[in-house]
Amino acid sequence: MSRSRRDFLRSLGIGAAAGAAIQWPLQGGSTAYAFQSARNPQSDGYIHLDSNENAYGPSPKVADAIRSATGLVNRYTFLKYNEVTERIANFHKVKPEQVLFGCGSTELLRVAACAFLGKGRQLVEAWPTFEAIDEYARSLGAGTIRVPLNRGFVHDLDGMLTRAKSSTGLVYICNPNNPTATIAPRQDIESFIAKLPAATHVVIDEAYHHYAKVSGMYSSFIERPLEDERVIVTRTFSKAYGLAGLRLGYAIAAPQAINQMRNFLTKSTLNAIMAEVVGVALDDADGVELAIKRNRDDRQEFFNQAMERMLMPIDSHTNFVMTNTQHSAEEVIAHFHHHKILVGRHFPPLDTYIRVSLGTPDEMTAFWQTWDMIPWSKKFIHH
Ligand SMILES: Cc1ncc(COP(=O)(O)O)c(C=O)c1O
């Protein structure tokens, strides 16, 4: 190991163990090192590049609001429901009847499945995509029709359309898509929805909205809505806002669809901290802007590092990157795990790809140094 790398690992508190010989394939033994980011320590000693969180946490304004809300945690939030609904409605310039919030956007995916799926109905979705709704659909006894992404790793909307029939209760479009970080073009989604069977609802999951640049290719279906009562858009505070642990997400849709979904919502999931923080987070445009800009820089740096190593990541519109390793994803994931770094799981059929959530610069340095320990990894050396 070069001196500078050893010094660097030491400065991270990773220590000498990382300098030991690396086994490939893994043969037990312990070369693991512990890393803790100063800002966001993980109690399990792993660097978490696996769940597409915001590694930097919430903005200073939001962090202050969280601290001041701690005195309220002995109380239920029954009286806060209307206020939170109105805050979200005002922010998006929609009516309160068009808003439903829950325990993370995952809960909205669950209630959409409950409202529009069941035995004899099907969910049509791209594959691979974010899986929660697929799991809920199956637990409800609905069929799941997984349509492979196209060669550009984008939703094959024509393919999905041919699979949609009158018994298709729901179509799920994750845009940008997790795990590929790709965007389905706005125009294509619009003409797809126009051709769907009349009773088929569509969930557009915009969890990563903030990281996608608004363009002719991409715009939110909340900000530029369709006049279509079947469209449900979901959003979350877990990504750009840096609040994954506080569990709040919401759906915007026509009042009729919202009412159908509300029937299945878990009662009283709003936590007392988030009840106070929602408004502050939504109003803190500068905080969100900073998170977006920081992510853009971190993403660019990831691509720079990837190029030096002759890797070919899929163009990313999110806070994570899916990259082809040209080797078994399972083995690469195990290598990182062995070195106390968690990356995304294996996403078949993308058997040579790994999904890496963007961490802080120190975390990403540790990621690339661990990458460079793989015997077959290559790196251009600049002279
Ligand atoms: C596409 C997508 N939708 C929804 C979620 C769930 O987010 P939440 O924390 O709001 O439940 C995730 C989380 O990773 C996601 O990737």
The ligand as an SDF file (V2000), in Angstrom:
LIG
                    3D

 16 16  0  0  0  0  0  0  0  0999 V2000
  -37.9640    5.0810   -5.4190 C   0  0  0  0  0  0  0  0  0  0  0  0
  -38.1950    5.0910   -3.9650 C   0  0  0  0  0  0  0  0  0  0  0  0
  -39.4250    5.3050   -3.5070 N   0  0  0  0  0  0  0  0  0  0  0  0
  -39.6940    5.3140   -2.1990 C   0  0  0  0  0  0  0  0  0  0  0  0
  -38.6940    5.0900   -1.2840 C   0  0  0  0  0  0  0  0  0  0  0  0
  -39.0590    5.0390    0.1640 C   0  0  0  0  0  0  0  0  0  0  0  0
  -38.8330    6.2300    0.7720 O   0  0  0  0  0  0  0  0  0  0  0  0
  -39.4570    6.6000    2.1660 P   0  0  0  0  0  0  0  0  0  0  0  0
  -38.3120    6.7790    3.0760 O   0  0  0  0  0  0  0  0  0  0  0  0
  -40.1900    7.8890    1.8940 O   0  0  0  0  0  0  0  0  0  0  0  0
  -40.3930    5.5280    2.6060 O   0  0  0  0  0  0  0  0  0  0  0  0
  -37.3920    4.8660   -1.7040 C   0  0  0  0  0  0  0  0  0  0  0  0
  -36.3200    4.6260   -0.7240 C   0  0  0  0  0  0  0  0  0  0  0  0
  -35.2100    4.3320   -1.0130 O   0  0  0  0  0  0  0  0  0  0  0  0
  -37.1370    4.8510   -3.0910 C   0  0  0  0  0  0  0  0  0  0  0  0
  -35.9280    4.5960   -3.5650 O   0  0  0  0  0  0  0  0  0  0  0  0
  1  2  1  0
  2  3  1  0
  2 15  2  0
  3  4  2  0
  4  5  1  0
  5  6  1  0
  5 12  2  0
  6  7  1  0
  7  8  1  0
  8  9  2  0
  8 10  1  0
  8 11  1  0
 12 13  1  0
 12 15  1  0
 13 14  2  0
 15 16  1  0
M  END
$$$$
